[in-house]
Amino acid sequence: MNREEVTAFVANDILNNLNLSQIVTILRESAIKQADAYYSSLKEDDLKELEQRISEAAEEMKKNVEQAEAKEQDEKPVASNV
């Protein structure tokens, strides 16, 4: 076996022994590293644009949640004393 085959075998064994929580933690750490590298690479103008887009997306999400909650309230059956 060559180095690549042994490495692939060991990597697969490691993955097979991880539980879901460990997998999520590993993925989150990797995503944070990638996001940090991306943030560090941005110029000031690009950073301001990104912050604006994030703020707009957060506002849109908040509005969608509020609309969904209002719709849910409207759809609840009203108790009747009949």
Backbone as a printed PyTorch tensor [residue, N CA C, xyz], in Angstrom:
tensor([[[  0.8500,  -1.1890,   0.0000],
         [  0.0000,   0.0000,   0.0000],
         [  0.8890,   1.2440,   0.0000]],

        [[  0.4310,   2.2460,  -0.7410],
         [  1.1960,   3.4830,  -0.7450],
         [  0.6310,   4.4520,   0.3100]],

        [[  1.2980,   5.5630,   0.4510],
         [  0.9200,   6.5410,   1.4780],
         [ -0.5240,   7.0130,   1.3050]],

        [[ -0.9370,   7.2730,   0.0680],
         [ -2.2880,   7.7550,  -0.2080],
         [ -3.3390,   6.7480,   0.2370]],

        [[ -3.1100,   5.4780,  -0.0380],
         [ -4.0630,   4.4290,   0.3400],
         [ -4.1590,   4.2960,   1.8530]],

        [[ -3.0280,   4.3280,   2.5330],
         [ -3.0230,   4.2220,   3.9950],
         [ -3.7140,   5.4380,   4.6110]],

        [[ -3.3990,   6.6130,   4.0870],
         [ -4.0200,   7.8350,   4.6000],
         [ -5.5320,   7.7900,   4.4060]],

        [[ -5.9940,   7.3640,   3.2440],
         [ -7.4330,   7.2680,   2.9730],
         [ -8.0840,   6.2650,   3.9110]],

        [[ -7.4320,   5.1360,   4.1560],
         [ -7.9780,   4.1280,   5.0560],
         [ -8.1100,   4.6760,   6.4740]],

        [[ -7.0550,   5.3300,   6.9580],
         [ -7.0740,   5.8920,   8.3170],
         [ -8.1310,   6.9930,   8.4150]],

        [[ -8.2010,   7.8420,   7.4030],
         [ -9.1950,   8.9250,   7.4070],
         [-10.6100,   8.3630,   7.4500]],

        [[-10.8810,   7.3510,   6.6620],
         [-12.2040,   6.7280,   6.6730],
         [-12.5110,   6.0940,   8.0200]],

        [[-11.5170,   5.4810,   8.6310],
         [-11.7110,   4.8860,   9.9550],
         [-12.0470,   5.9720,  10.9860]],

        [[-11.3500,   7.0870,  10.9050],
         [-11.6230,   8.2050,  11.8240],
         [-13.0560,   8.6930,  11.6250]],

        [[-13.4460,   8.9080,  10.3590],
         [-14.8010,   9.3830,  10.0730],
         [-15.8680,   8.4010,  10.5480]],

        [[-15.6130,   7.1360,  10.3860],
         [-16.5900,   6.1260,  10.8010],
         [-16.7740,   6.0730,  12.3130]],

        [[-15.8110,   6.5800,  13.0630],
         [-15.9000,   6.5410,  14.5210],
         [-16.3750,   7.8510,  15.1420]],

        [[-16.7360,   8.8370,  14.3110],
         [-17.2360,  10.1070,  14.8280],
         [-18.7480,  10.0520,  14.9850]],

        [[-19.2470,  10.7300,  16.0270],
         [-20.6960,  10.8470,  16.1400],
         [-21.1210,  12.1610,  15.4920]],

        [[-22.4140,  12.3620,  15.3710],
         [-22.9360,  13.5280,  14.6610],
         [-22.4810,  14.8390,  15.2980]],

        [[-22.4730,  14.8920,  16.6140],
         [-22.0560,  16.1070,  17.3140],
         [-20.6040,  16.4510,  16.9880]],

        [[-19.7510,  15.4690,  16.9480],
         [-18.3440,  15.7020,  16.6220],
         [-18.1920,  16.1850,  15.1780]],

        [[-18.9840,  15.6230,  14.2720],
         [-18.9300,  16.0280,  12.8690],
         [-19.3520,  17.4870,  12.7250]],

        [[-20.4400,  17.8500,  13.3980],
         [-20.9130,  19.2350,  13.3410],
         [-19.8580,  20.1800,  13.9070]],

        [[-19.2230,  19.8070,  14.9980],
         [-18.1840,  20.6460,  15.6030],
         [-17.0180,  20.8410,  14.6340]],

        [[-16.5870,  19.7850,  13.9980],
         [-15.4800,  19.8640,  13.0380],
         [-15.8550,  20.7610,  11.8600]],

        [[-17.0500,  20.5870,  11.3320],
         [-17.5000,  21.4040,  10.2060],
         [-17.6170,  22.8720,  10.6030]],

        [[-18.1130,  23.1240,  11.8120],
         [-18.2550,  24.4980,  12.2840],
         [-16.8780,  25.1630,  12.4090]],

        [[-15.9170,  24.4530,  12.9830],
         [-14.5680,  24.9980,  13.1210],
         [-13.9610,  25.3060,  11.7580]],

        [[-14.1720,  24.4130,  10.8040],
         [-13.6590,  24.6310,   9.4530],
         [-14.3310,  25.8430,   8.8130]],

        [[-15.6310,  25.9610,   8.9810],
         [-16.3600,  27.0990,   8.4090],
         [-15.8980,  28.4100,   9.0320]],

        [[-15.6630,  28.4070,  10.3330],
         [-15.1920,  29.6180,  11.0100],
         [-13.8130,  30.0170,  10.4840]],

        [[-12.9200,  29.0600,  10.2830],
         [-11.5890,  29.3620,   9.7410],
         [-11.7020,  29.9500,   8.3440]],

        [[-12.5640,  29.3630,   7.5100],
         [-12.7470,  29.8660,   6.1510],
         [-13.3420,  31.2680,   6.1640]],

        [[-14.3340,  31.4870,   7.0270],
         [-14.9660,  32.8040,   7.1170],
         [-13.9700,  33.8480,   7.6120]],

        [[-13.1430,  33.4710,   8.5720],
         [-12.1410,  34.3950,   9.0950],
         [-11.1230,  34.7580,   8.0120]],

        [[-10.7050,  33.7780,   7.2400],
         [ -9.7620,  34.0420,   6.1450],
         [-10.4080,  34.9580,   5.1020]],

        [[-11.6810,  34.7110,   4.8130],
         [-12.3990,  35.5560,   3.8540],
         [-12.4880,  36.9870,   4.3780]],

        [[-12.8690,  37.1320,   5.6460],
         [-12.9890,  38.4500,   6.2740],
         [-11.6520,  39.1880,   6.2130]],

        [[-10.5950,  38.4810,   6.5250],
         [ -9.2620,  39.0890,   6.5330],
         [ -8.8250,  39.5420,   5.1480]],

        [[ -9.3480,  38.8960,   4.1150],
         [ -8.9380,  39.2310,   2.7500],
         [ -9.7090,  40.4170,   2.1650]],

        [[-10.7630,  40.8550,   2.8490],
         [-11.5990,  41.9280,   2.3030],
         [-10.9660,  43.2980,   2.4750]],

        [[-11.1510,  44.1200,   1.4630],
         [-10.7690,  45.5230,   1.5580],
         [-11.8700,  46.2410,   2.3310]],

        [[-11.5900,  47.4290,   2.8110],
         [-12.5360,  48.1650,   3.6570],
         [-13.8890,  48.3640,   2.9650]],

        [[-13.8780,  48.7360,   1.6880],
         [-15.1360,  48.9370,   0.9560],
         [-15.9290,  47.6420,   0.8390]],

        [[-15.2170,  46.5590,   0.5530],
         [-15.8810,  45.2620,   0.4360],
         [-16.4600,  44.8210,   1.7770]],

        [[-15.7400,  45.1180,   2.8500],
         [-16.2100,  44.7600,   4.1820],
         [-17.4900,  45.5220,   4.5190]],

        [[-17.5200,  46.8010,   4.1990],
         [-18.7250,  47.6020,   4.4530],
         [-19.9010,  47.0710,   3.6420]],

        [[-19.6540,  46.6980,   2.3900],
         [-20.7110,  46.1390,   1.5430],
         [-21.2270,  44.8170,   2.1270]],

        [[-20.3200,  43.9780,   2.5760],
         [-20.7110,  42.7030,   3.1750],
         [-21.5380,  42.9300,   4.4330]],

        [[-21.1040,  43.8550,   5.2770],
         [-21.8500,  44.1540,   6.4990],
         [-23.2540,  44.6610,   6.1680]],

        [[-23.3720,  45.4690,   5.1300],
         [-24.6790,  45.9800,   4.7040],
         [-25.5680,  44.8380,   4.2280]],

        [[-25.0100,  43.9440,   3.4190],
         [-25.7860,  42.7990,   2.9170],
         [-26.2320,  41.9000,   4.0590]],

        [[-25.3670,  41.7050,   5.0460],
         [-25.7280,  40.8780,   6.2050],
         [-26.8510,  41.5430,   6.9920]],

        [[-26.7660,  42.8450,   7.1900],
         [-27.8120,  43.5750,   7.9080],
         [-29.1450,  43.4800,   7.1770]],

        [[-29.1020,  43.6380,   5.8610],
         [-30.3330,  43.5300,   5.0700],
         [-30.9190,  42.1220,   5.1540]],

        [[-30.0740,  41.1250,   5.0950],
         [-30.5530,  39.7420,   5.1820],
         [-31.1550,  39.4560,   6.5530]],

        [[-30.5460,  39.9910,   7.6020],
         [-31.0650,  39.7930,   8.9600],
         [-32.4300,  40.4600,   9.1090]],

        [[-32.5770,  41.6490,   8.5540],
         [-33.8630,  42.3480,   8.6010],
         [-34.9350,  41.5680,   7.8350]],

        [[-34.5730,  41.0700,   6.6740],
         [-35.5080,  40.2800,   5.8670],
         [-35.9310,  39.0160,   6.6040]],

        [[-34.9710,  38.3630,   7.2390],
         [-35.2790,  37.1480,   7.9900],
         [-36.2110,  37.4660,   9.1600]],

        [[-35.9470,  38.5630,   9.8480],
         [-36.7870,  38.9750,  10.9730],
         [-38.2110,  39.2450,  10.4970]],

        [[-38.3220,  39.9360,   9.3520],
         [-39.6420,  40.2300,   8.7990],
         [-40.3690,  38.9290,   8.4290]],

        [[-39.6630,  37.9840,   7.8340],
         [-40.2700,  36.7050,   7.4490],
         [-40.7490,  35.9270,   8.6690]],

        [[-39.9600,  35.9450,   9.7370],
         [-40.3590,  35.2540,  10.9660],
         [-41.6130,  35.8970,  11.5400]],

        [[-41.6390,  37.2250,  11.5730],
         [-42.8050,  37.9260,  12.1020],
         [-44.0480,  37.6280,  11.2690]],

        [[-43.9070,  37.5800,   9.9410],
         [-45.0370,  37.2650,   9.0730],
         [-45.5120,  35.8370,   9.2950]],

        [[-44.5810,  34.9080,   9.4550],
         [-44.9480,  33.5130,   9.6860],
         [-45.6690,  33.3580,  11.0200]],

        [[-45.1870,  34.0720,  12.0380],
         [-45.8380,  34.0070,  13.3440],
         [-47.2390,  34.6020,  13.2810]],

        [[-47.3950,  35.7110,  12.5590],
         [-48.7070,  36.3330,  12.4180],
         [-49.6610,  35.4100,  11.6680]],

        [[-49.1600,  34.7770,  10.6280],
         [-49.9910,  33.8420,   9.8570],
         [-50.4010,  32.6620,  10.7250]],

        [[-49.4730,  32.1800,  11.5350],
         [-49.7670,  31.0640,  12.4360],
         [-50.8580,  31.4520,  13.4240]],

        [[-50.8010,  32.6740,  13.9420],
         [-51.8280,  33.1580,  14.8720],
         [-53.1760,  33.2540,  14.1850]],

        [[-53.1920,  33.7070,  12.9330],
         [-54.4320,  33.8270,  12.1880],
         [-55.0650,  32.4840,  11.8960]],

        [[-54.2530,  31.4590,  11.7600],
         [-54.7520,  30.1350,  11.3970],
         [-55.1770,  29.2950,  12.5920]],

        [[-54.8800,  29.7390,  13.8020],
         [-55.2720,  28.9830,  14.9900],
         [-56.7890,  28.9990,  15.1200]],

        [[-57.3830,  27.8340,  15.4040],
         [-58.8300,  27.8000,  15.5580],
         [-59.2440,  28.5510,  16.8200]],

        [[-60.3500,  29.2470,  16.7210],
         [-60.8690,  30.0030,  17.8440],
         [-61.7890,  29.0790,  18.6390]],

        [[-61.6080,  29.0540,  19.9490],
         [-62.4420,  28.2000,  20.8020],
         [-63.8650,  28.7120,  20.7740]],

        [[-64.7940,  27.7820,  20.7150],
         [-66.2020,  28.1520,  20.6420],
         [-66.9430,  27.6220,  21.8550]],

        [[-67.8660,  28.3880,  22.3640],
         [-68.6700,  27.9750,  23.5180],
         [-70.0220,  27.4360,  23.0930]],

        [[-70.1310,  26.9110,  21.9060],
         [-71.3930,  26.4140,  21.3700],
         [-71.7120,  25.0570,  21.9190]]])
